[in-house]
Amino acid sequence: MGIVIKDALTVLFENGIDRIAKHSIYIEGEDIVGIDRKPDGFSEDKVIDGKDRLVIPGLINAHTHTYMSMMRNCADDLSFMDWLFKTVNPIEDRLEGDDAYWGSLLGQIEMIKSGTTCFNDQQMHIKKTTRAVKESGMRAAICRGLVGNEYDRSDRRLTEALAEIEDGKDCDRLSFFFGPHAPYTCGPEYLRMCADIAKEKNIGIHIHLSESVTESENMMKDHNCTPIEYARDAGVFEVPTIAAHCVQVTPSDIEILKKYNVSVVTNPASNMKLGNGFAPIPEIMAAGVNVCLGTDGAASNNGQNIFREMAFLSLIHKGTHKTPQCISAKETFAIATRNGAKALGLEKKTGTIEVGKKADLAILRLDVPSMMPNNNLLAALCYSANGSETDTVIINGKVVMENREIKTIDEEKVYYEIRKICSRLGLDKKEY
Ligand code: NI
């Protein structure tokens, strides 16, 4: 089926710069097959009028836990360790059946409705999530969160994770990482084993690193090193690594991240909400590290909206560094799109609108107050848009949302199931 988006303002990445001008985009099957030039033999089965529209590459949420969307507003105003060990983990222990499937769909609805086309998910419910992704039409990189202490290749979770990776190979929108959870839940031998197996399997690692002061202090007390050094010494960085958070990093940690080409995912809302502080993103960027953007799970964010993260990212660093030049709108937009694709090893498929790449894009309304006047649209994307401008979303060449109606997911059914799950888990009766 051929789709044409006709005469729409479009963000194209040309010669190292994002430029916005009117273009027509031709999509056939999964791919972008032409920009302004209709390919020979192209049949226009669907024409999307570009009047008052802005086409952007789909946003990439480079760190989340989608199933946690059912835990939105359930664990608030708590210290990080109380949030994780006393509140979130006990809820997770009580999940059953298809809970994680419905939770992931809820997260994916929110992402699609705010222009995200691809996400990087770490959790314990791979099969439920891959099923949800196959149905929603989103692109996703998925890993099972792994915890342990021994170098034991017969470890149950590990064996299951490897089987799950094999299982998901039938969907080309899915890719997989290895997911040792964090230095404070994975002993050095266990991390070494994860790194060895990831190397053998030729897959990357997605891990939480240096998220809180407590984590760094305990690491120094127990192992006399930083969490970044701990991961390096266990061999984690010998495979392509995505490190979520990196809030408590030292200048020498930043050098290590650069040396090993680790991609850093910053999660500003989650870090602020849990009282963990601000990752030194301008300094990490200045060192030449690939920085991308994530929401983290809705239990700590409490949303899955990358537009909100773009605003937080740029504003907190301008504010804390007392210089408005430290992160520009252009840099923020790159962080939310192509840097995420690079981190996920998907830069040949997604992250920019280019002929030959997969058609992963969001079409935003420009005839709404947050985008008016249509003067500096890259600034609008970072500073004034809130995600609700997203009108139509195309992923892998398929229209998954049109005029804000999601075509692939029965939204009402998801809300019905989420209410039922929350009622069973007692998450609907929070008292204040
Ligand atoms: Ni996380």
Boltz pocket constraint, residues with backbone or C-beta under 6 A from the ligand:
constraints:
  - pocket:
      binder: B
      contacts: [[A, 63], [A, 64], [A, 65], [A, 208], [A, 244], [A, 296], [A, 297]]
      max_distance: 6.0
